[in-house]
Amino acid sequence: MPLSFRSAAFVRLALPLSLLAALTGSAIAQETAAPAEQKPAEAAAPAAPEVAPDPARVVATIDGQPVTEADLALALASVDQQYAQLPPEQRRAAAFMAVMEIKLLAARAVAEGLDKDADFQRRMAFLHDRALHSEVIDKDIGSKITDAEVRAQYDKQISETPPVNEVKASHILVKTKEEAEAIIKELDGGADFAKLANEHTTDPSGKTTGGELGYFAPGQMVPEFEKAAFALDVGAYTKEPVQSQFGWHVIKITDKRPQAAPAFDTIKDQMRNMVFREKYFAMVDTLRKAGKVDVTDPDLKKAVDAMDAANP
C-alpha cells in the first residue's frame, strides 16, 4: 500500500497534537498569570555538571514493553526543530508522547496484519539498508576524518588553485556618454578623480568616498566594467566611457595585488566535506569492484553506464 502524505508526515515524528495543545495552553496561562512578587536576587549556586542519562534506564512501560532513555533520545532527535527551545522536561514529555503514540499505533498495525503487507516489508527492508548505510559511513568514514587530513586537503586545494590578481578601483557613474566624456576631458586636464567623483557620480556609495570601490577579483563585477578595469595599469583611468546596465562609467585603477587565499578556519568545513566525499566514493568504488553488480534491465544498464562514464 502506498505511503500517503499524511502518514509520511506522522512518520517524521512531529510533536503529538495532544502535547502541542497542552503546551500552547500552558504558554497562554503563563502569559496571562499575574506577576509574582519580586524577591531580592540571591547569588546563584554553581551549576552542577550535567550527567548523561543511562541509555538502558527504563522510564515507562507501554503494554508491558519498556521505554528507555535511548528511545527518548531517538525521538528527541526526530521531533521538529521548532521545539528545540522548549524547556528540557517539556522536550522529554514531547519525546515520550511521540514514542507512546508510535508504539500504540504500531501494535495496532501488527494486530491488523499490516506488517505482513508486501509493500510495507519492501519499504522496511529499504529503510533497514539505508540506516546501515548511514551507520557505516558515520563509523568508518565521518568519525575517522582527522584534522591533519582536513588541513592537507586545504593545502592541496590552495596549491592547485591558479593565482588570481585583484584590483582596487574607483569609478564615476553618470547617466549619459556625454557626461562621462566631459569628465574624462577634465581628468586629461589634471582634475582630481576623487573630487570629480564626489561631485558627479550617481552611485550613492561613491559620493563621499571619491568613487572608491575597494578590491575585487574576476567575476565580481559586470563583464563590461571588469574587462575595462583589468586592462588598466595602476594609476590609469579609462580614456573612453564604459557602458554597463547601470549607466556610463569612468574607471580608475589605484592598486593591483595577488588575491589572498581564504583563511583555513573560514573554509575548513568545506574542506572536511571534500575529504568525506573522497573517502566515501573510494569506499563505494572498492566495494563495487569486490562485489557483483549485474544490471539486467537494458535501459537502466545504458543509463548507469553513461553515468559511470561521465564520472570516472
C-alpha positions in Angstrom: 0.0 0.0 0.0 1.5 3.4 -0.9 2.6 5.6 1.9 0.3 8.6 2.0 1.4 12.2 2.5 -0.4 12.3 5.8 1.1 9.1 7.1 4.6 10.2 5.9 4.2 13.4 7.9 3.5 11.4 11.1 6.4 9.1 10.4 8.7 12.2 10.7 7.7 12.2 14.4 6.0 15.6 14.6 5.2 16.6 18.1 1.9 14.9 19.1 -1.1 17.2 18.8 -2.3 16.5 22.3 1.0 17.7 23.8 1.1 20.7 21.4 -2.3 21.8 22.7 -1.2 21.3 26.3 2.0 23.3 25.7 0.1 26.1 24.0 -2.4 26.3 26.8 0.5 26.4 29.3 2.2 29.2 27.4 -1.1 31.2 27.4 -1.5 30.6 31.1 2.0 31.8 31.8 1.5 35.0 29.7 -1.8 35.9 31.5 -0.8 35.0 35.0 -0.4 37.8 37.5 3.3 38.7 38.1 4.7 37.1 41.2 6.0 39.4 44.0 9.6 40.2 43.3 12.1 38.9 45.8 15.7 40.1 46.3 18.1 38.4 44.0 20.2 35.7 45.5 23.6 34.6 44.4 23.2 31.7 42.1 24.9 28.4 43.1 27.4 27.0 40.6 25.6 24.7 38.2 26.4 21.0 38.7 27.9 19.3 35.6 25.2 17.6 33.5 25.4 13.8 33.7 24.2 11.9 30.6 21.4 9.5 31.4 21.9 5.8 31.2 20.5 4.8 27.7 19.2 1.5 29.2 17.3 3.1 32.0 13.6 2.3 31.8 11.4 5.4 32.1 8.0 3.9 31.3 6.3 0.8 30.0 3.6 0.6 27.3 1.6 -2.7 27.3 4.4 -4.2 29.3 7.1 -3.1 26.9 9.8 -0.9 28.3 10.5 2.7 27.1 14.1 3.6 27.7 16.2 6.8 27.8 17.6 5.6 24.4 14.1 5.6 23.0 13.5 9.2 24.2 16.9 10.3 22.7 15.9 8.8 19.3 12.6 10.6 19.4 14.2 13.9 20.5 16.5 13.7 17.6 13.5 13.4 15.3 10.9 15.9 16.6 10.6 19.1 14.6 13.3 21.7 15.1 10.8 24.3 16.2 10.5 22.5 19.6 14.3 22.6 20.3 13.9 25.6 22.6 11.3 24.0 24.9 12.4 23.5 28.5 14.1 20.1 28.9 11.3 18.4 30.8 8.7 19.5 28.1 11.0 18.2 25.4 11.3 14.9 27.2 7.5 14.8 27.5 7.2 15.5 23.8 9.6 12.7 23.1 7.7 10.3 25.3 4.3 11.2 23.8 5.8 10.6 20.3 7.2 7.2 21.4 3.9 6.3 23.1 1.8 7.1 20.1 4.1 5.3 17.7 4.2 2.2 19.8 0.4 2.1 20.4 -0.3 2.6 16.7 2.4 0.2 15.7 0.9 -2.5 17.9 -2.5 -1.9 16.3 -0.9 -2.2 12.9 0.6 -5.6 13.8 -2.7 -6.8 15.2 -4.3 -5.9 11.9 -1.6 -7.7 10.0 -0.3 -4.6 8.3 3.3 -5.6 9.0 2.7 -8.6 6.6 1.9 -6.3 3.7 4.4 -6.9 0.8 4.9 -3.2 0.1 5.4 -2.4 3.7 8.0 -5.2 4.0 9.9 -3.9 1.0 9.8 -0.4 2.4 11.1 -1.7 5.8 13.9 -3.6 4.0 15.0 -0.4 2.2 14.9 1.6 5.4 16.9 -1.1 7.2 19.6 -0.9 4.5 19.6 2.9 4.4 20.1 3.0 8.2 23.0 0.6 7.9 24.4 2.7 5.0 24.3 5.8 7.3 25.9 3.9 10.2 28.8 2.6 8.2 29.7 6.0 6.6 29.5 7.6 10.0 31.6 4.9 11.8 34.0 4.1 9.0 34.4 7.5 7.3 33.0 10.5 9.1 34.2 9.7 12.6 37.7 8.8 11.3 38.5 12.0 9.4 41.4 13.7 11.1 42.3 17.4 11.4 45.5 16.6 9.6 43.6 15.3 6.6 41.4 18.4 6.5 44.4 20.6 6.7 46.1 18.6 3.9 43.1 19.0 1.7 43.2 22.7 2.3 46.9 22.9 1.4 46.2 20.8 -1.7 43.4 23.0 -2.9 45.4 26.2 -2.3 48.4 24.8 -4.2 46.3 23.7 -7.1 44.4 27.0 -7.5 45.9 29.3 -10.1 46.9 32.6 -8.7 44.4 35.4 -9.2 45.0 39.1 -9.3 42.6 41.6 -7.8 42.4 45.3 -8.5 41.4 48.3 -6.4 39.3 50.7 -8.4 37.3 53.9 -8.2 34.7 54.9 -10.6 32.4 57.8 -11.6 29.0 56.7 -12.7 26.8 59.1 -14.8 23.7 58.7 -16.9 25.0 59.7 -20.4 28.0 59.1 -22.5 28.4 62.8 -23.0 28.7 63.4 -19.2 31.4 60.7 -19.0 33.3 62.2 -21.9 33.3 65.6 -20.2 34.7 64.1 -17.0 37.4 62.4 -19.0 38.3 65.7 -20.6 38.6 67.2 -17.1 40.8 64.4 -16.0 43.0 64.9 -19.0 43.4 68.5 -17.9 44.7 67.4 -14.5 41.5 67.4 -12.4 41.4 65.3 -9.3 39.5 62.0 -9.8 38.1 61.7 -6.2 36.8 65.3 -6.3 35.1 64.8 -9.6 33.5 61.5 -8.3 32.1 63.3 -5.2 30.7 66.0 -7.4 29.3 63.9 -10.3 28.8 60.2 -9.6 25.2 58.9 -9.3 26.5 55.9 -7.3 25.3 56.8 -3.7 28.1 54.9 -2.1 30.7 56.9 -4.0 29.6 60.4 -3.3 31.7 60.7 -0.2 34.5 58.2 -0.9 35.8 59.6 -4.2 34.1 56.8 -6.0 36.2 54.1 -4.3 35.0 50.5 -4.8 37.8 48.7 -3.0 39.4 45.5 -4.2 37.7 43.0 -6.4 38.6 39.8 -8.3 37.5 38.5 -11.7 33.8 37.6 -11.7 32.7 40.1 -9.1 31.7 42.9 -11.4 29.6 43.1 -14.5 31.6 42.0 -17.6 31.9 45.4 -19.3 33.2 47.0 -16.2 35.6 44.1 -15.3 37.1 43.9 -18.8 37.9 47.7 -18.8 39.2 47.7 -15.2 41.6 44.8 -15.6 43.0 46.2 -18.8 44.2 49.3 -17.0 47.6 49.9 -15.3 47.8 51.2 -11.8 47.2 55.0 -11.8 45.4 54.9 -15.2 41.8 55.7 -16.0 39.6 54.8 -18.9 40.1 57.1 -21.9 36.7 56.2 -23.2 33.4 55.9 -21.3 32.4 52.3 -20.3 28.8 51.4 -20.6 27.0 48.9 -18.4 23.5 48.2 -17.3 23.9 50.9 -14.6 25.0 53.7 -16.9 28.3 55.1 -18.1 31.5 54.7 -16.0 34.8 56.4 -15.9 37.1 53.9 -14.1 40.5 54.4 -12.4 42.8 51.7 -11.0 44.7 52.5 -7.9 46.3 49.2 -7.0 46.8 45.6 -8.1 47.8 42.6 -6.0 47.5 38.8 -5.8 44.3 37.7 -4.2 44.9 36.3 -0.7 43.9 32.7 -0.2 40.9 32.2 2.2 41.9 31.5 5.7 41.8 27.8 6.8 39.2 28.4 9.5 36.7 30.1 7.1 36.6 27.0 4.8 37.6 24.1 7.0 34.1 22.7 7.0 34.1 22.7 3.2 37.5 21.0 3.2 36.2 18.4 5.6 33.2 17.7 3.3 35.7 17.3 0.4 37.7 14.7 2.4 34.4 13.0 3.3 33.3 12.8 -0.4 36.7 11.4 -1.5 36.7 8.7 1.2 33.0 7.9 0.5 33.4 7.4 -3.2 36.7 5.5 -2.7 34.8 3.1 -0.4 32.0 2.7 -2.9 34.4 2.0 -5.8 36.2 -0.6 -3.7 33.0 -2.4 -2.8 31.7 -2.2 -6.4 34.8 -3.9 -7.7 34.8 -6.5 -5.0 31.0 -7.2 -5.3 28.9 -8.5 -8.1 26.6 -5.9 -9.5 24.6 -7.1 -12.5 22.1 -4.7 -14.1 19.7 -6.8 -16.1 17.3 -4.1 -17.4 18.8 -2.9 -20.7 17.6 0.7 -20.4 18.7 1.0 -16.8 22.1 -0.5 -17.7 22.5 2.0 -20.5 21.8 4.9 -18.2 24.0 3.6 -15.4 26.9 3.0 -17.9 26.5 6.6 -19.2 26.6 7.9 -15.6 29.7 5.9 -14.8 31.4 7.2 -18.0 30.6 10.8 -17.1 32.0 10.3 -13.6 35.1 8.1 -13.9 
